[in-house]
Amino acid sequence: KSITWFFRIVIVVFLVDTGYLIGIWPEWKWYADGPIPQSQFIQQYQRQSWQNRSLPKLRWQPVTWEGIPDVLVKAVLAAEDSRFYRHSGIDTEAFKKAMEYNWQQKRFVYGASTISQQTAKNLFLSPSRNPFRKWHELILTFAMEQNLKKSRILTLYLNVAEFGPGVYGVEAASQKYWGVKAKDLTKKQAIELAATLPAPRKHNPRTRTGFFLKQTKKIKRNMG
């Protein structure tokens, strides 16, 4: 009887989860050709800033692929996902290396989320953690890779990634930190934006922490 109940519970959970995914399933053609959308994370921050006036005002200004300089793309790939153009959403090689390192350190130090995974998470999933979120992220990542060009995934990512408290997207970040448009970023500025991605609220071009400076050197070295 216990086994029967277990399988019934599994089936119910599966059906409920499938219903949830159907409910949030993206219209891929719209994401491929439509305007840059706000992410779930941006929408959540906007709600929080309305409720808490002490939070920095939301800064977000979408920009097209043509407005993103090649030097910034290279810096971000060097920082976050050097195999972006060679994998199909999941970098199994990077995941294996990260898990081996974490095992050696006896704690979780590095993840191995690709830019595609981060984009899927930011666009479609709630910031709240639950046991199914990673599973949903993987399914959405595979679907996104099948339906969108790599350049479009990068465009979406660079428009919804966080670059500081309340600062989302490369256009808003470029204007906040240096008063320039993203297309006019220098190599040094592009590297600094890429170095901000791991922990943007703490390590960014304004705080210039030791970790941030170490990241800029690492990215510059990886770019060659």
Backbone as CSV, one residue per row, in Angstrom:
resi,resn,N_x,N_y,N_z,CA_x,CA_y,CA_z,C_x,C_y,C_z
1,LYS,0.820,-1.211,0.000,0.000,0.000,0.000,0.858,1.267,0.000
2,SER,1.922,1.234,0.787,2.792,2.409,0.862,3.411,2.727,-0.492
3,ILE,3.771,1.656,-1.231,4.347,1.856,-2.571,3.305,2.459,-3.500
4,THR,2.073,1.953,-3.404,0.985,2.476,-4.242,0.751,3.958,-3.980
5,TRP,0.715,4.334,-2.700,0.530,5.733,-2.343,1.692,6.597,-2.825
6,PHE,2.886,6.034,-2.753,4.069,6.769,-3.214,3.937,7.106,-4.694
7,PHE,3.548,6.101,-5.495,3.419,6.333,-6.934,2.275,7.294,-7.244
8,ARG,1.213,7.237,-6.461,0.109,8.176,-6.649,0.569,9.610,-6.389
9,ILE,1.348,9.767,-5.334,1.872,11.100,-5.008,2.791,11.603,-6.114
10,VAL,3.657,10.701,-6.615,4.569,11.068,-7.701,3.786,11.520,-8.928
11,ILE,2.724,10.780,-9.266,1.909,11.116,-10.438,1.226,12.471,-10.248
12,VAL,0.684,12.701,-9.057,0.014,13.977,-8.778,1.005,15.139,-8.885
13,VAL,2.190,14.965,-8.285,3.218,16.009,-8.343,3.625,16.276,-9.783
14,PHE,3.790,15.201,-10.563,4.169,15.335,-11.972,3.107,16.110,-12.748
15,LEU,1.829,15.782,-12.522,0.745,16.451,-13.241,0.648,17.928,-12.853
16,VAL,0.792,18.204,-11.559,0.744,19.594,-11.094,1.906,20.385,-11.680
17,ASP,3.088,19.777,-11.681,4.271,20.456,-12.205,4.148,20.682,-13.706
18,THR,3.610,19.687,-14.415,3.396,19.834,-15.857,2.426,20.977,-16.133
19,GLY,1.373,21.055,-15.324,0.413,22.146,-15.471,1.057,23.501,-15.248
20,TYR,1.951,23.562,-14.270,2.666,24.813,-13.996,3.518,25.218,-15.195
21,LEU,4.253,24.258,-15.757,5.117,24.560,-16.901,4.305,25.010,-18.111
22,ILE,3.158,24.360,-18.323,2.288,24.763,-19.432,1.819,26.203,-19.224
23,GLY,1.542,26.532,-17.969,1.065,27.872,-17.645,2.087,28.962,-17.913
24,ILE,3.369,28.653,-17.706,4.410,29.679,-17.902,5.145,29.513,-19.232
25,TRP,4.743,28.509,-20.040,5.500,28.211,-21.259,5.549,29.419,-22.187
26,PRO,6.740,29.813,-22.603,6.886,31.037,-23.405,6.376,30.874,-24.833
27,GLU,5.961,31.979,-25.418,5.677,32.054,-26.840,7.003,32.389,-27.509
28,TRP,7.718,31.365,-27.984,9.109,31.547,-28.397,9.270,32.522,-29.556
29,LYS,8.304,32.554,-30.457,8.410,33.481,-31.592,8.458,34.926,-31.095
30,TRP,7.690,35.210,-30.039,7.686,36.560,-29.479,9.044,36.885,-28.873
31,TYR,9.647,35.904,-28.193,10.963,36.136,-27.585,12.062,36.211,-28.646
32,ALA,11.818,35.587,-29.798,12.811,35.620,-30.876,12.776,36.938,-31.641
33,ASP,11.577,37.502,-31.800,11.432,38.669,-32.672,10.868,39.908,-31.992
34,GLY,10.258,39.738,-30.832,9.557,40.846,-30.192,10.480,41.778,-29.432
35,PRO,9.909,42.764,-28.765,10.706,43.698,-27.953,11.327,42.992,-26.756
36,ILE,12.393,43.564,-26.224,13.057,42.982,-25.053,12.095,43.042,-23.858
37,PRO,11.797,41.888,-23.239,10.861,41.896,-22.114,11.568,42.132,-20.781
38,GLN,10.801,42.562,-19.797,11.326,42.598,-18.440,11.390,41.167,-17.907
39,SER,12.386,40.900,-17.068,12.511,39.570,-16.466,11.680,39.491,-15.193
40,GLN,11.510,38.264,-14.686,10.824,38.074,-13.414,11.559,38.806,-12.291
41,PHE,12.890,38.820,-12.372,13.699,39.461,-11.335,13.525,40.984,-11.362
42,ILE,13.454,41.554,-12.557,13.231,42.996,-12.681,11.858,43.362,-12.124
43,GLN,10.861,42.571,-12.467,9.504,42.844,-11.990,9.427,42.745,-10.470
44,GLN,10.125,41.757,-9.902,10.120,41.623,-8.448,10.797,42.833,-7.791
45,TYR,11.938,43.259,-8.362,12.636,44.416,-7.788,11.760,45.669,-7.870
46,GLN,11.050,45.810,-8.971,10.174,46.971,-9.132,9.094,46.986,-8.049
47,ARG,8.509,45.839,-7.766,7.494,45.752,-6.710,8.097,46.084,-5.344
48,GLN,9.301,45.561,-5.104,9.967,45.828,-3.827,10.286,47.312,-3.661
49,SER,10.725,47.953,-4.735,11.082,49.378,-4.660,9.854,50.254,-4.445
50,TRP,8.692,49.802,-4.933,7.452,50.537,-4.673,7.076,50.455,-3.193
51,GLN,7.333,49.283,-2.607,6.971,49.059,-1.205,8.000,49.650,-0.245
52,ASN,9.266,49.684,-0.684,10.348,50.180,0.164,11.069,51.322,-0.555
53,ARG,10.722,52.538,-0.205,11.249,53.708,-0.906,12.737,53.941,-0.655
54,SER,13.316,53.222,0.306,14.746,53.389,0.578,15.608,52.648,-0.445
55,LEU,15.000,51.739,-1.203,15.749,51.008,-2.230,16.076,51.936,-3.399
56,PRO,17.234,51.718,-4.050,17.552,52.515,-5.239,16.471,52.353,-6.306
57,LYS,16.221,53.397,-7.031,15.224,53.364,-8.100,15.650,52.383,-9.191
58,LEU,14.677,51.671,-9.749,14.965,50.730,-10.828,15.521,51.465,-12.040
59,ARG,16.646,50.966,-12.557,17.227,51.472,-13.803,17.221,50.325,-14.803
60,TRP,16.522,50.500,-15.898,16.473,49.466,-16.940,16.128,50.125,-18.263
61,GLN,16.980,49.935,-19.237,16.752,50.506,-20.559,17.198,49.489,-21.599
62,PRO,16.260,48.800,-22.244,16.640,47.753,-23.198,17.398,48.301,-24.401
63,VAL,18.252,47.450,-24.950,19.055,47.826,-26.110,19.111,46.633,-27.062
64,THR,19.171,46.898,-28.354,19.206,45.822,-29.345,20.608,45.228,-29.455
65,TRP,20.717,44.132,-30.189,22.005,43.481,-30.422,22.994,44.456,-31.056
66,GLU,22.507,45.305,-31.946,23.379,46.270,-32.625,23.953,47.299,-31.653
67,GLY,23.307,47.487,-30.514,23.790,48.455,-29.539,24.721,47.870,-28.492
68,ILE,25.063,46.593,-28.661,25.955,45.917,-27.713,27.316,45.723,-28.378
69,PRO,28.372,46.316,-27.857,29.682,46.227,-28.521,30.295,44.837,-28.416
70,ASP,31.062,44.489,-29.424,31.704,43.175,-29.470,32.638,42.965,-28.285
71,VAL,33.297,44.026,-27.840,34.237,43.900,-26.725,33.506,43.500,-25.441
72,LEU,32.276,43.946,-25.277,31.492,43.562,-24.096,31.074,42.097,-24.186
73,VAL,30.665,41.663,-25.359,30.309,40.252,-25.553,31.499,39.359,-25.213
74,LYS,32.678,39.728,-25.708,33.884,38.935,-25.441,34.209,38.904,-23.951
75,ALA,34.066,40.035,-23.285,34.363,40.103,-21.851,33.392,39.244,-21.047
76,VAL,32.117,39.301,-21.392,31.100,38.529,-20.667,31.281,37.031,-20.905
77,LEU,31.588,36.647,-22.126,31.831,35.227,-22.406,33.067,34.741,-21.660
78,ALA,34.104,35.569,-21.609,35.320,35.198,-20.875,35.039,35.052,-19.388
79,ALA,34.101,35.837,-18.890,33.792,35.820,-17.457,32.813,34.723,-17.075
80,GLU,31.790,34.501,-17.909,30.656,33.681,-17.499,30.505,32.355,-18.233
81,ASP,30.936,32.292,-19.495,30.579,31.099,-20.282,31.438,31.033,-21.546
82,SER,32.669,30.616,-21.393,33.615,30.628,-22.518,33.235,29.639,-23.620
83,ARG,32.415,28.647,-23.296,32.008,27.641,-24.291,30.590,27.898,-24.818
84,PHE,30.106,29.114,-24.668,28.725,29.450,-25.020,28.350,29.014,-26.431
85,TYR,29.220,29.261,-27.387,28.901,28.936,-28.778,29.127,27.461,-29.109
86,ARG,29.627,26.694,-28.139,29.913,25.278,-28.398,28.981,24.319,-27.667
87,HIS,28.193,24.817,-26.723,27.273,23.915,-26.028,25.831,24.219,-26.439
88,SER,24.937,23.334,-26.050,23.521,23.484,-26.405,22.676,23.905,-25.210
89,GLY,23.262,24.689,-24.346,22.528,25.188,-23.192,23.121,24.757,-21.871
90,ILE,23.640,23.527,-21.826,24.254,22.987,-20.619,25.708,22.652,-20.929
91,ASP,26.628,23.184,-20.159,28.052,22.905,-20.354,28.457,21.784,-19.401
92,THR,28.381,20.555,-19.884,28.661,19.399,-19.021,30.109,19.379,-18.548
93,GLU,31.015,19.868,-19.388,32.431,19.893,-19.015,32.662,20.853,-17.847
94,ALA,32.088,22.045,-17.930,32.230,23.026,-16.852,31.540,22.538,-15.579
95,PHE,30.405,21.865,-15.742,29.675,21.342,-14.584,30.507,20.297,-13.850
96,LYS,31.138,19.421,-14.604,31.970,18.379,-14.002,33.144,18.994,-13.234
97,LYS,33.811,19.976,-13.843,34.947,20.632,-13.183,34.501,21.350,-11.908
98,ALA,33.348,22.006,-11.970,32.844,22.738,-10.807,32.527,21.787,-9.662
99,MET,31.898,20.650,-9.986,31.548,19.688,-8.944,32.802,19.070,-8.316
100,GLU,33.807,18.799,-9.149,35.065,18.245,-8.630,35.739,19.240,-7.688
101,TYR,35.734,20.506,-8.071,36.354,21.540,-7.225,35.582,21.697,-5.915
102,ASN,34.259,21.712,-6.010,33.437,21.840,-4.805,33.663,20.664,-3.858
103,TRP,33.823,19.474,-4.427,34.073,18.281,-3.619,35.411,18.402,-2.888
104,GLN,36.417,18.900,-3.599,37.741,19.076,-2.990,37.698,20.110,-1.863
105,GLN,36.896,21.150,-2.054,36.809,22.220,-1.053,35.860,21.875,0.093
106,LYS,35.117,20.778,-0.056,34.136,20.344,0.958,33.012,21.369,1.160
107,ARG,32.786,22.196,0.158,31.685,23.159,0.227,31.362,23.633,-1.186
108,PHE,30.194,24.254,-1.331,29.781,24.723,-2.651,30.426,26.077,-2.924
109,VAL,31.383,26.085,-3.844,32.108,27.311,-4.185,31.654,27.838,-5.540
110,TYR,31.652,26.948,-6.542,31.299,27.353,-7.898,30.102,26.568,-8.414
111,GLY,29.231,27.267,-9.130,28.198,26.610,-9.905,28.701,26.500,-11.335
112,ALA,27.860,26.041,-12.217,28.286,25.943,-13.614,27.139,26.335,-14.536
113,SER,26.343,27.296,-14.111,25.215,27.739,-14.930,25.727,28.490,-16.150
114,THR,25.254,28.094,-17.307,25.625,28.772,-18.544,24.825,30.069,-18.680
115,ILE,25.209,30.872,-19.651,24.454,32.092,-19.928,23.023,31.749,-20.323
116,SER,22.846,30.661,-21.058,21.495,30.236,-21.448,20.657,29.896,-20.220
117,GLN,21.234,29.173,-19.273,20.518,28.832,-18.042,20.162,30.085,-17.246
118,GLN,21.120,30.990,-17.131,20.866,32.224,-16.382,19.761,33.053,-17.040
119,THR,19.748,33.054,-18.373,18.721,33.797,-19.100,17.345,33.196,-18.860
120,ALA,17.256,31.872,-18.953,15.976,31.188,-18.713,15.479,31.452,-17.298
121,LYS,16.382,31.358,-16.332,16.009,31.593,-14.933,15.512,33.025,-14.735
122,ASN,16.270,33.997,-15.253,15.915,35.402,-15.056,14.596,35.773,-15.728
123,LEU,14.396,35.263,-16.941,13.215,35.651,-17.709,11.928,35.019,-17.200
124,PHE,12.000,33.735,-16.866,10.760,32.982,-16.687,10.459,32.498,-15.273
125,LEU,11.454,32.434,-14.408,11.255,31.787,-13.114,11.292,32.777,-11.957
126,SER,10.580,32.449,-10.924,10.536,33.285,-9.730,11.880,33.243,-9.013
127,PRO,12.307,34.350,-8.413,13.555,34.348,-7.636,13.508,33.420,-6.428
128,SER,12.301,33.084,-5.955,12.192,32.194,-4.794,12.700,30.804,-5.142
129,ARG,13.356,30.172,-4.184,13.926,28.846,-4.418,12.911,27.767,-4.046
130,ASN,12.822,26.741,-4.887,12.012,25.570,-4.567,12.632,24.365,-5.251
131,PRO,12.273,23.145,-4.845,12.934,21.941,-5.369,12.808,21.758,-6.872
132,PHE,11.818,22.401,-7.490,11.579,22.176,-8.910,12.225,23.236,-9.803
133,ARG,12.745,24.309,-9.202,13.196,25.424,-10.031,14.332,25.036,-10.967
134,LYS,15.296,24.275,-10.485,16.415,23.874,-11.342,15.929,23.005,-12.490
135,TRP,14.975,22.137,-12.201,14.398,21.269,-13.235,13.698,22.120,-14.296
136,HIS,12.909,23.080,-13.864,12.237,23.979,-14.803,13.259,24.772,-15.617
137,GLU,14.314,25.203,-14.958,15.371,25.966,-15.630,15.997,25.151,-16.758
138,LEU,16.263,23.872,-16.502,16.877,23.015,-17.517,15.950,22.816,-18.708
139,ILE,14.670,22.549,-18.446,13.706,22.344,-19.532,13.589,23.605,-20.384
140,LEU,13.454,24.746,-19.740,13.327,26.012,-20.462,14.603,26.358,-21.225
141,THR,15.749,26.000,-20.655,17.027,26.256,-21.329,17.128,25.466,-22.624
142,PHE,16.811,24.171,-22.570,16.858,23.343,-23.779,15.893,23.879,-24.833
143,ALA,14.691,24.259,-24.419,13.704,24.780,-25.367,14.172,26.099,-25.972
144,MET,14.752,26.950,-25.155,15.235,28.244,-25.634,16.340,28.067,-26.668
145,GLU,17.253,27.143,-26.414,18.349,26.889,-27.354,17.824,26.368,-28.692
146,GLN,16.700,25.670,-28.661,16.117,25.144,-29.893,15.378,26.216,-30.688
147,ASN,14.916,27.253,-29.993,14.045,28.232,-30.641,14.673,29.600,-30.894
148,LEU,15.762,29.909,-30.204,16.375,31.226,-30.355,17.813,31.123,-30.841
149,LYS,18.243,32.107,-31.617,19.640,32.177,-32.037,20.516,32.525,-30.838
150,LYS,21.782,32.148,-30.937,22.719,32.455,-29.849,22.812,33.970,-29.614
151,SER,22.814,34.732,-30.687,22.914,36.189,-30.541,21.691,36.751,-29.819
152,ARG,20.533,36.133,-30.040,19.317,36.598,-29.365,19.366,36.255,-27.875
153,ILE,19.862,35.064,-27.551,19.999,34.678,-26.143,20.931,35.653,-25.427
154,LEU,22.048,35.983,-26.077,22.983,36.948,-25.488,22.337,38.325,-25.321
155,THR,21.563,38.734,-26.313,20.880,40.027,-26.229,19.936,40.060,-25.037
156,LEU,19.156,39.000,-24.882,18.221,38.927,-23.755,18.980,38.936,-22.431
157,TYR,20.036,38.130,-22.368,20.819,38.042,-21.131,21.390,39.399,-20.728
158,LEU,22.008,40.083,-21.690,22.666,41.355,-21.384,21.670,42.483,-21.107
159,ASN,20.409,42.239,-21.404,19.370,43.217,-21.088,18.681,42.967,-19.756
160,VAL,18.801,41.759,-19.221,18.099,41.462,-17.961,19.046,41.150,-16.806
161,ALA,20.336,40.966,-17.087,21.296,40.689,-16.012,21.399,41.893,-15.083
162,GLU,21.645,41.617,-13.805,21.772,42.690,-12.813,23.225,43.162,-12.755
163,PHE,23.422,44.480,-12.686,24.764,45.061,-12.652,24.978,45.988,-11.452
164,GLY,24.136,45.877,-10.473,24.236,46.716,-9.282,22.864,46.835,-8.652
165,PRO,22.759,47.434,-7.469,21.462,47.571,-6.806,20.447,48.323,-7.669
166,GLY,19.463,47.605,-8.180,18.437,48.226,-9.004,18.845,48.503,-10.432
167,VAL,20.032,48.059,-10.832,20.554,48.335,-12.179,20.494,47.055,-13.013
168,TYR,19.681,47.063,-14.056,19.499,45.879,-14.890,19.790,46.208,-16.350
169,GLY,20.579,45.357,-16.978,20.908,45.538,-18.381,22.126,46.418,-18.599
170,VAL,22.809,46.158,-19.707,24.079,46.845,-19.968,23.906,48.326,-20.285
171,GLU,22.776,48.696,-20.864,22.578,50.110,-21.205,22.445,50.955,-19.936
172,ALA,21.607,50.504,-19.017,21.437,51.235,-17.754,22.737,51.252,-16.956
173,ALA,23.467,50.123,-16.972,24.727,50.038,-16.226,25.780,50.982,-16.806
174,SER,25.890,51.022,-18.121,26.875,51.895,-18.774,26.608,53.362,-18.444
175,GLN,25.335,53.720,-18.455,24.984,55.112,-18.185,25.139,55.456,-16.708
176,LYS,24.860,54.501,-15.821,24.997,54.768,-14.387,26.460,54.945,-13.990
177,TYR,27.320,54.025,-14.431,28.706,54.030,-13.962,29.611,55.007,-14.710
178,TRP,29.341,55.227,-16.009,30.267,56.068,-16.792,29.583,57.155,-17.615
179,GLY,28.266,57.172,-17.613,27.560,58.198,-18.367,27.686,58.053,-19.867
180,VAL,27.857,56.805,-20.342,27.973,56.555,-21.782,26.973,55.481,-22.198
181,LYS,26.708,55.395,-23.490,25.866,54.315,-24.003,26.683,53.033,-24.078
182,ALA,26.005,51.906,-24.029,26.699,50.616,-24.053,27.581,50.480,-25.291
183,LYS,27.114,50.985,-26.423,27.875,50.837,-27.670,29.204,51.593,-27.632
184,ASP,29.347,52.528,-26.678,30.567,53.333,-26.591,31.505,52.887,-25.471
185,LEU,31.239,51.734,-24.867,32.089,51.239,-23.784,33.511,50.967,-24.261
186,THR,34.482,51.289,-23.430,35.868,50.922,-23.709,36.090,49.475,-23.270
187,LYS,37.234,48.923,-23.624,37.542,47.556,-23.206,37.603,47.461,-21.683
188,LYS,38.215,48.426,-21.035,38.325,48.432,-19.575,36.939,48.467,-18.927
189,GLN,36.060,49.302,-19.449,34.710,49.399,-18.903,33.922,48.111,-19.137
190,ALA,34.100,47.509,-20.306,33.416,46.247,-20.612,33.855,45.152,-19.648
191,ILE,35.146,45.096,-19.376,35.678,44.104,-18.438,35.103,44.332,-17.040
192,GLU,34.983,45.585,-16.645,34.449,45.883,-15.314,32.973,45.491,-15.205
193,LEU,32.208,45.678,-16.271,30.811,45.233,-16.237,30.734,43.715,-16.132
194,ALA,31.575,43.020,-16.887,31.586,41.557,-16.829,31.978,41.065,-15.439
195,ALA,32.891,41.778,-14.794,33.346,41.398,-13.451,32.271,41.616,-12.397
196,THR,31.260,42.390,-12.737,30.172,42.693,-11.810,29.168,41.548,-11.698
197,LEU,29.062,40.714,-12.717,27.983,39.733,-12.831,27.859,38.731,-11.679
198,PRO,28.949,38.208,-11.105,28.780,37.194,-10.045,28.045,37.693,-8.804
199,ALA,28.270,38.932,-8.400,27.629,39.471,-7.184,27.458,40.979,-7.343
200,PRO,26.539,41.402,-8.210,26.460,42.811,-8.616,26.142,43.806,-7.507
201,ARG,25.433,43.388,-6.485,25.070,44.347,-5.433,26.239,44.640,-4.499
202,LYS,27.197,43.719,-4.472,28.340,43.870,-3.569,29.619,44.252,-4.302
203,HIS,29.855,43.640,-5.457,31.109,43.849,-6.195,30.798,44.494,-7.546
204,ASN,31.058,45.769,-7.682,30.738,46.480,-8.920,31.691,47.661,-9.129
205,PRO,31.601,48.366,-10.245,32.534,49.471,-10.510,32.478,50.608,-9.494
206,ARG,31.432,50.664,-8.688,31.325,51.699,-7.667,32.014,51.272,-6.370
207,THR,31.842,50.003,-5.966,32.433,49.528,-4.707,33.902,49.160,-4.859
208,ARG,34.269,48.620,-6.048,35.655,48.268,-6.374,36.315,47.449,-5.250
209,THR,35.662,46.385,-4.865,36.184,45.502,-3.821,37.374,44.696,-4.331
210,GLY,38.059,44.025,-3.411,39.184,43.180,-3.795,38.759,42.073,-4.737
211,PHE,37.609,41.466,-4.472,37.092,40.409,-5.349,36.829,40.949,-6.742
212,PHE,36.239,42.134,-6.814,35.933,42.757,-8.101,37.206,42.992,-8.910
213,LEU,38.240,43.534,-8.273,39.498,43.817,-8.972,40.177,42.534,-9.426
214,LYS,40.078,41.494,-8.601,40.642,40.194,-8.977,39.914,39.633,-10.205
215,GLN,38.594,39.820,-10.236,37.802,39.361,-11.380,38.196,40.089,-12.662
216,THR,38.423,41.392,-12.576,38.797,42.146,-13.777,40.119,41.640,-14.354
217,LYS,41.065,41.328,-13.491,42.357,40.803,-13.955,42.184,39.438,-14.609
218,LYS,41.346,38.611,-14.008,41.098,37.269,-14.536,40.442,37.339,-15.913
219,ILE,39.460,38.216,-16.061,38.759,38.352,-17.341,39.697,38.884,-18.416
220,LYS,40.492,39.880,-18.072,41.451,40.442,-19.026,42.421,39.370,-19.499
221,ARG,42.865,38.531,-18.577,43.778,37.437,-18.917,43.084,36.415,-19.828
222,ASN,41.837,36.085,-19.529,41.095,35.110,-20.331,40.778,35.625,-21.729
223,MET,40.630,36.938,-21.848,40.343,37.527,-23.162,41.568,37.506,-24.064
224,GLY,42.763,37.475,-23.458,43.997,37.434,-24.228,44.442,38.800,-24.726
